[in-house]
Amino acid sequence: LSVTLVNWVTLISLIFPAATAAVYKQWIPNTNFETASNWDKGRVPCASDAVHFEKNKIISVFVRSPHVLTDMYLPLNGELVLASGAGFAAFDGSWDPGCDSGVIARFADAEHHAWFNPTLWQSVSPGGELEPSGRIFSVDEERVPCHYDDVIFQPETSFRVNVDSSQQVIHLRSISLMGQELSSPEAWAEYLHGSSAPLQFHGNGSIQVTGTGCPDKSGCVCGNTLDGDRICAALLEGSGRQCPVLTCQSPLKPHGHCCGICGVTLSLDFTPDFDLQKYRDRLVQDFLSQPKYAGMQMAISKVHKAQTFLGFIPRSSTPLIQIVLIDDEVGAQTGTTAEQLAADIMEDIKQHGEALGISSGQMEVATGSASNGQLGSHVASRTAAGIVMGLLFVFLLLGGIFFLYRRGKLR
């Protein structure tokens, strides 16, 4: 067991030049000694208690203050990180108010805290302050740090996280932990060679810090699709892996989201002039700020959607801007306000799409109304092109069959 004495510094705000605004995601759980939920008794051990760490569990534990204990059993491999003035002393048997039980306090198992569990992350400001819940939300895959995100582990905290992944490498723009900002591959590599990193990160995944933000003003794809099943399994673990029952007729399944939704999804084709951050701000200021849309929530990001020929033949994936709209209506009205907002957005695209860098848009709707359905693109040429290509494929197929028949290859 190693014991480290450190002087803690204030976390420096992370400021990087980039084409799009930086996204900061903070890890929620910790393995601090003073966190009551980290103990099986639901409270921090007191003087008459004996503390037990499982001997075969690898752990890093931050200790903020001095403690008096009757006994302590330490793990074979781990560390106690002591803040200035923190430490342990043996109980001398004197009376300690509120500590008469003298129980065995066992430290909780932190092995199950998984990197790809979206419930264990929260969006924060560059300084680490919690972002207020508002009109903007993220689809489930984007609640976990994306390839160009900045990750924050709170200063004066210890942690242990399972980085099992289906990706060879988990890319990040930067990572802040133990009061240090690491924003280059060299700084991260040096940290990995230290004694704390193996105690904090475990699993088959490999984290790589690039120090670079998203270079495209139209946004960057999150990059968590390969771990989509892992994300959804963690998200739905407490509900028996069952999604909530919805009231709309045909729920939509946004790309990167684990469960269906009642509301609207918009898929926008864009040009090189499109700016994701500016367009997000436009939607918030010009539409979501209206009183009639007070109960609306919106997610907007670039995604890769698989394209098909004739609806079933796979083609290459295409980058699109996905907008997900959800309202707070209930019953038969579920999704109706979202549908109204989507119609306003589509009308705005019809009038200003060229200036905004949007070439076309497609809308899908799911409401609680029995008449709900799907609405296609306002650009008819896309539908017409699909019909023409479909007819051409049929004619080619029939021509090939006729040719083989004339050559005697078919009966």
Secondary structure as UniProt FT lines:
FT   STRAND          2..5
FT   STRAND          24..27
FT   TURN            33..34
FT   HELIX           36..38
FT   TURN            40..41
FT   TURN            47..48
FT   STRAND          50..52
FT   TURN            55..56
FT   STRAND          59..63
FT   STRAND          66..69
FT   STRAND          71..73
FT   STRAND          78..82
FT   TURN            84..85
FT   STRAND          87..90
FT   TURN            97..98
FT   STRAND          104..107
FT   TURN            111..112
FT   TURN            115..116
FT   HELIX           118..120
FT   STRAND          121..124
FT   TURN            126..127
FT   HELIX           140..142
FT   TURN            147..148
FT   STRAND          150..152
FT   TURN            155..156
FT   STRAND          161..162
FT   STRAND          170..172
FT   STRAND          174..177
FT   TURN            178..179
FT   STRAND          180..182
FT   HELIX           185..192
FT   HELIX           197..200
FT   STRAND          201..202
FT   STRAND          207..209
FT   TURN            217..218
FT   HELIX           225..227
FT   HELIX           228..235
FT   HELIX           237..239
FT   TURN            240..241
FT   TURN            255..256
FT   STRAND          263..270
FT   TURN            272..273
FT   HELIX           276..283
FT   HELIX           284..288
FT   HELIX           291..293
FT   TURN            294..295
FT   STRAND          297..309
FT   TURN            310..312
FT   STRAND          313..326
FT   HELIX           331..333
FT   TURN            334..335
FT   HELIX           336..356
FT   STRAND          358..366
FT   TURN            370..371
FT   STRAND          374..375
FT   HELIX           380..406
FT   TURN            407..408
//
